[in-house]
């Protein structure tokens, strides 16, 4: 990858849209050049439901990121989520015509291409085909088959699928916002890139990304993705419950959740009260922090139970599938006070909060290290890994425009020179024809014969005929006077 290659990730979330611009520094760490965020107005539970509003939000976020990074964004890697996402396990194989040749990338690509032709449910399309384990001539447990010999190559795949129409809607928003879609990544996979280490993926870990509209799950074991799921509930439903339970507006409910909320009701005393300003001159409203925590606890407990049922369906209790590295929480919802303790209480599994700071340069803005931006950081990393040049700096853009302008001027000058040459050639032709006409006129006077006339066919010929006719007439008049 080029040193100055700039990568761009676009996180289209339910509550916010984030455009993040970054590049790798000389130490291999991600240096964030610009961060733009805008309120997400056209997305619900990870799915676009208003094209116009989503386009506007994307443009707002991109404009801020471009201004901060001093660049022009061209291509983006986009994260996708939503309750329409599902995953399946599938096994497939190919028979190699020449087993004496070692297995190469082409064989793996052929196998993946074969899986991509699977018949899905009506309206669904495949987003990811992720190889898990390979078999060569029936020998199982092979992680890297490239370079080995064999006649039959078999593999188990984790296939992620989603609704084609909903994916196309997101793609249309990107295009109409003036951007090019260079890749789509499942959001929990992007978050996993940002907050999980390779050691955790090897040992066995469950990543829970609690977003605004959905809660995403990705389970890794032996360094391989084993299970993914999307729960259609996130931080927004907690805010909605607070709004209804405390009879306040949504903005006040969000502030209460972030500043005073807790997932563990036992932490608050009965006499802890917070005052909420009344609307339009009404009296301020008293909110009990203990009641607030009870409302939050009930909804968070429901979300975690749904995620835990997915972890159970994976079979984590099996010794071979044990999650030795435990659970990692990330996303905006993971910043809720005491949520780590509640997850440990419900699941009995060690839990930590996942921050994307491990892959970031040391002088990065502390705000970017928040779990809130884990998905965006992961998308930038994905763009970087795929060597997608997502943006060009203003200096490079200026140089490019100067080159284009110089080329345009050069072409104009060349056209002018060609026009002058053509004009000169036309004049020479007219001169030559004029001399011939004079000679013909002399012969006419001497011999008393008439020169045959042909009808002109082009503008140039008509001009020449008119010019020569006048010239010949003047010659005749001059000769007659001399006589």
N, C-alpha and C positions, 0 to 999 in steps of 0.2 A: 504493500500500500504506500502511496506517495505520502511524504511527510506532511505536506500542506493539505491533504485530503480532508474535507470538512464533511462530517456525518450529521444527519438530521433525523430525529425521531418525533413522531406526532402521536400523542396519547389523546384519543377522543373518548373522554369519560362522561359519566352521567352528570357530574357536578361541575367539572372543569375540563377545558381543552388546553393541553400543554404542548408547546413547540419548543424543542430543546436542540441546541446546536453545539457540537463538540468535536474535538479531534484528539488523537493520541499524542502525548508529548514524548520526549526522548527516552523516558523511563517506562514507557508502555502504559502509563496511566491516562485516564480520560480527563481532558481539560475542557470544562464547559465554557463556551464562548458567549452563549446567549440563552436566555430563558424567557419565553413569552407565555402568558397564561390568560385565558379569558373564560368568563362564565359560560357554561354549556347550556344553551337554551333549547336545542333541538334534539336532545338525546335522552332516552328513558330506559333505564336498566340495561345500559350498554348498547342500545339499538337506536339508530337514527329514525326519528319519527317526524322531523320537520327539516326538509332539505335546505330551505332558504335560511333559516336561523342557524343551522349547523355550518353552512358555508360562511356566514358572517362571523361566527365565533372563531372558525379556523383562520380566516383572514386577519382578525384582530390579534390572535395569538401569534401568528406568523410575523405580522408587522412589528410587534414588540421584540420578538426574537431577532429579526433582521436588524433592527435599530441597535440593539444591545451588542450583537455580534459583528456589526458593520460588514454585512454580507448580503447576498441575494440568494434566497432559498429556491432551489429548483426541484429537487426530488426528496421524498420522505418515505421512511418505513413506518407503517401504521400498525398500532395494536388493535386487536379485535377481541370482543368479549360478548356477553349476552346469553340469555337462557336458551337461545337456539343452538348453542354450541354443544356438541356431544362427542364422545370418543368411543372407538371400538378396537378390539384386538383382532388381528388378521394374520394368517400365515400363508405364504406363497413360495413358489420355487421356479427355477429355470433349469433346463438341461443344456449344458455347455457342449457345443459340437466338437470342440478340440480340448479334451482334458489335459493334454500335454502342455498347454499354455497356462501360465499362472493367472489367477483371478485378478482382475483389475477394476478400475473405476467404471469402465463401460458395463461390466457385468452387474455391478451394484445399481447403476442407473437404469439398466434394462429391467431389473427386478422391481425397482421403485416405480418405473413407468407402467409396468404391468399392474401394480397395485392401484395406481391412479385411475385405471380404467374400470375399477369396481363399480357395480351398479348400486347407487345409493337410493334412499327414499325420494319420492317426487319432490323436486324443488331444492334438494340438497347438493352440495358440492364439497369436494375434499379440500381442506386447507393445508394440512400437514400430513406427510407420511414419514414417520420416525422409526427407523430400524432399531430393534431391541437386541435380539440375539440371532446368530446365524448357525446353520448346520451345513456341513460339507460332507456329502456322501453318507448322510445319517449321523455323523459325529456332532453332538450338540455342544453348547456352551462356548461357541467361538464368538469373540467380540469384534475381532478385526480379521476378515477373511482375505484381504488384499495381499497378494504375494504367495498365496497357497495354491496347491493343485487340487483338482476335483472335477467330476463330471456333473454333479447335481448340487446346485447352490440353493439353499432354503433359508428363509428368514421369518421371524415373527415381527410384526409391525404394530405400532401404536398409531392409529389413524384418527385424525381430528377432522370432523365434518361440521358444516353449518349451512344455514339457509342461503342459497345463492342470491336471491333477491335482496336480502338484507346486506349481504357483502357488497353487492353491486351499488346499493344506495350509498354506502360509505365511500366506495370508489368514485362515484359521481360527484360527491361533495368535494373530494380531493381535487378532481379535475376542474370542476367549476370554480374552485378557489384559486386556480391558476398554477397548480402544482402537478407534479408527475408522481404516480404511485410506483415506487421501486420495490416494495415488498410488504407482505402482510404477515404478522406474527401473533400467535395467541398470547394475550396479555400475561397470563401466569408464567409462560415460558420466558417472556421478556423480563419480568420481575425476578424470576429465578436466576437469570444471568447476572442481575445486578446485586443480589443480596446473598446468594448461596456460594459457598466454596466448593471446589471439586471434592474435597475430603468429605463434606457433608453429603454430597450426592452419592459418593461411594458407600458411605456408612448406612444411608437410608434416612430420608428427611421428607417431611410434608410441609410444603409452603402454602400458607393461607393468606391470600391478598384480599383484604377487606376494602373494597372501593365504595364509591357513592351509591351505585345502583346494583352492583353484584358483588358476590364474594367468590373468588376463584381459588381452586385447589390444584396443586401439581405435586405429585409424589415421585421421588427419585430413589432408586436403589441400584447399587453396583454401577453408578455413574450413568444410568439409563432412565429415561422418563418411563414410568410404569402406569401412571393413572392421572387423568385430568378430569375436572368437573367444574361446573358453574352453578352456583346457588343464586337464584334471582332476588336476593335481598342484600342490602348493604347499609351504609350509614344514613341514607335518605329515609329509610323506614323508621330508624331510631328517632330522627328529627321529627318525622310526621307523628310518631307516638307522643313525643314531648309536646308538640303543638296541640294535639287533641286532648291529652291528659291534663295539661296546665291551662288550656284555653288562652293561648297566646299566638302571635303571628309567627310565621316560619323563620323569619330572620332572628327573632328573639330566641326561638327554640334552638337554632343552630349555635348561637352565642352561648346559651346555657350549657349545651352539650359539650362544647369545646372547653369552656373556662371552668365550669363547676361540675361537669358530669363525671360519674364513676360507675363502673360495671359491678361494683361490690357494695351493696347497700349498707353493710355493717360498718363501713368506714365513717358514715355520717351520723351525727347526733341529732336528736329530735328537735333541738332548739336552733339548729343552723338554718338561717333564712336568708334568701336573696331577694332584693326588691327589683321589680321590673317596671319601667315607666309605663304609665297608662296611655292609651291612644286618645287623641283629640281632647285633651284636657281631663280625661278620666283619672280617677285615683290610681296611684301606683299599686301594682299587684305583688303580693308576697308569695314566694315559692319556697317550699320546704326542700332542702337539698336531699333529705332522706327519701322523700317521695319521688324526687327527680331520679335518684339512683335506682329506685325500685322499677320505675318505668324503663330505664335504660337496661337494667339487668334482665328484665323479662324478654326484651327483644334480642339482646346479644346472646342470651342463653339459647333462644330458638335458632339463631343463625349458626352458632357453634355446634349445636346438636345435629343440624342438617349436614354440616361439613363432616362431623365425626362419623355419621352414618356412611358417608362416602369412603372415609378412611377404613372403616370396618369392612366395607364391600371389597376393598383392595385386599384385605386379609392380613392386616399388620400384625395380628397375633401369631401368625405362622413364623416360626424361628427364622426361616429363610427370607421372610419379608419384614423382619423387625426394623423399626425406625430408630436406629441407634442414635442418630443425631437429633431426634425429636421433632418438634414443630417450630417453624419460623413464621412469625406474624409480620406482615408488611402492609402497605397501603395506608390511606388516611385514617381508616377505622382503627388501625393498630395503635394510634396515639391516644386512644381513650384510656383514661386512668384505670388501672387495676384490671385491664382486660387480659393481661398475661396470666395473672393469678387465677382468673375465672376459667381460662382455657385449660390450665394445668389441673384445676379442680374437676372439670367435666371429663377430660380425657385421661387423666393420670399420666400424661406424657410431658417430659421436660420441654419447656417453651422459652423462646427468646424473641425479641423484637429485631427485625431485619432492617439494617440501614445500608444504603448503597455506597457508603463512603470508602469501602475497601478498594473499589476500582477507580475512585476519583483522585485527581491530583491534590497534593497537600494544601495548596492555596485556594481551593474551591470555596465558593460561598457556602457558609454553614446551612443556609436554607435548603440547598440542593441535596444535602445529606439526609434530609427528612425522608421517612418511609413514604410520604405523600408522593414523592417523585421517583420511586423505585421503578415503576413501569417505564417512565420516560427515559431514565438512564439506561435501562435494558434495551430499549428500542434504538438509542444512539449506538450502543455497543453492537447491536445486530447489524445496523447500517455500516458501521466501521468494519465488522468482520466480513461482510459481503463486498467490501471495497466499493460502496456506492458513494459517488461524489455528489452529496446532497446540496451543496451550496458553493458559491464562489465568492471570494472576498471582494470588497469594493475596489481595491487596487487592481486586482486581477480583472474585474469587470470593466474598469476604466481602460486598462491596457487592451482588453479584447475589443472594446468599442472603438478605440483609437485605430487598431489594426483594421477593423471593418471599414471605418471611415477612410483610411488611407487606401484600402483596396478599392473602395467605391470611387474615390477621386482618380485613382489610376485607370479604372475602367472607363470613366467619363473622358479622361484625357486621350485614351486610346481610341474611343469612339470619335472624338473631335478630329484626331489625326486621320482616321480612316475617312471621315467626311471630307476633309480638306483634299486628301489624295483623290477621292472620287470626283470632287468638284474640278480639280486640276485636269484629271483625265477627260472629263466632259468638255472642258474649255478647249483642250487640245484637239478633241474630236471635231468640235464646232469649227475651229480654225482650219482643220484639214478639209472639212466638207466645204467651207467657204472658198478656199483656194480652188478646189475642184469645180465649184459652181462658176467661178470667174472664168476658168478655162473653158468650161462648157458654154458659157455665154459668148466668149470670143469665137468659138467654133460656130455657134449659132449665127453670129453676125457675118462670119466669113462664108459659111456654107448655105445659109438661109434655111436651115432645118430646125425642127423643134425638138427639144429634149423631152423624152417620155416622162410623164408624171405618175407617181404612185400615191395612193392615199396614206397619210401618216397614221400610225397605229398607237403611238405612246405620246405622253405629254412632252417628253424631250424632243421627239421627232416633230411634233406639231410646232414647238417653239423654234426648232431649227428651220422648218419650212417657212414659217412666217418671217423669221430674221433673214433668211437667204433670199426670199422673194423680194423683200424691200431692197436688199442690197443689190440684187440683179437689176431691178427696175431703175435704181439710181445710176448704175453703170450704163444701162441702155440710154438714159437721158443724157448722160455725159458724152457718149459716143455720137449721139445724134446732133448735139450742139457743135461738136468738133467738125462734123461733116458739113 
